[in-house]
Amino acid sequence: MEPELLSEAKFTSYDSKGHEITHDYGKIYEVEHSRLIIAASKNQIELILRLVDTLTPPFYILYVLVVSRLDNERGRYQSPLIETKEELKHFLLEYKLYFETDGRHHLWICTLDNSGRFIYDQHNLIFAYGQTEKYITLLDKEGFKEQNFSFPVPHAHAYNESNDRFEESILEYWDWSVYPLADDDEYE
């Protein structure tokens, strides 16, 4: 039996026979200086929303478009201020499928007072800054295990054609402020 590769996989690795498979980190986190690296098997946006519940608005989004299949401007798209958790939740749930099944972007969720920040990157990881002890308590309750993390080598990022409609609509969602990519926005 061949290993399963979901057609809508965001991030893939290869098994011992060289078959491309949907990469599954499991439910783990690593404590690293001033941040956590969180690897969730699925429902990353729902996990981010539970983590966001520990923070106080206002928020803003930094949508980092690293690869465009549609010739849109690659860059850092900063949202206007998001005044409520409900407004943030609406946006994240509207684009949940896109964020969780496509590797053309990173998504930053930030507080205005810098008390918390979550970066959901194209490797299907969540980097959590701020109130790490609160985050760890939540993760432990949800069955996450603390362990050292490493990227699979080799691996691949998927830019799914079925998600092109989301790339278009997300860029029209707000009147974004657009900035050039930073040097560390693109990495393997």
Sequence and secondary structure as in RCSB ss.txt:
>XXXX:A:sequence
MEPELLSEAKFTSYDSKGHEITHDYGKIYEVEHSRLIIAASKNQIELILRLVDTLTPPFYILYVLVVSRLDNERG
RYQSPLIETKEELKHFLLEYKLYFETDGRHHLWICTLDNSGRFIYDQHNLIFAYGQTEKYITLLDKEGFKEQNFS
FPVPHAHAYNESNDRFEESILEYWDWSVYPLADDDEYE
>XXXX:A:secstr
      TT SEEEE TTS EEE    SEEEEETTEEEEE SS HHHHHHHHHTTS S EEEEEEE   SS    E
EEE   B  HHHHHHHHHHTHHHHHH  SEEEEEEETTSS EEEE TTSEEEEES HHHHHHHHHHTT EE    
  SSEEE   GGGHHHHHHHHHHS  EEE   GGG   
